[in-house]
Amino acid sequence: MVGQIPLIIFTDLLKRIFGRGPNVKLAGNLTFWISFCFFGQPIAALAYFFAWQHKFGVGSRPQWPAMGTAGVY
């Protein structure tokens, strides 16, 4: 949602440069979908992965036994 603020500014800039009309709406839609597909979904997938990794810890650093308990698991 925070990423939409620069998109709004960019779309308003397009409106000022090219005027109003269907092409500006098309440019705004293209800007949204390109940024959503290349940035939004991958960042959401990475955030989910790291949250899952933090919660369950599978695949993280090995848990070594404390000092003095070598061989006792």
MOGIUR-V835541 format. One record per backbone hydrogen bond with DSSP energy under -0.5 kcal/mol. CO is the residue of the C=O (numbers start at 1). NH is the residue of the N-H. Records with the same first field share a line. If there is no record, write none. Layout:
CO: NH ; NH
This chain:
1: 4
2: 5 ; 6
3: 7
4: 8
5: 9
6: 10
7: 11
8: 12
9: 13
10: 14
11: 15
12: 16
13: 17
14: 18
15: 19
21: 24 ; 25
22: 26
23: 27
24: 28
25: 29
26: 30
27: 31
28: 32
29: 33
30: 34
31: 35
32: 36
33: 37
34: 38
35: 39 ; 40
36: 41
39: 43
40: 44
41: 45
42: 46
43: 47
44: 48
45: 49
46: 50
47: 51
48: 52
49: 53
50: 54
51: 55
52: 56 ; 57
53: 57
57: 60
62: 64
66: 69
69: 72
71: 73
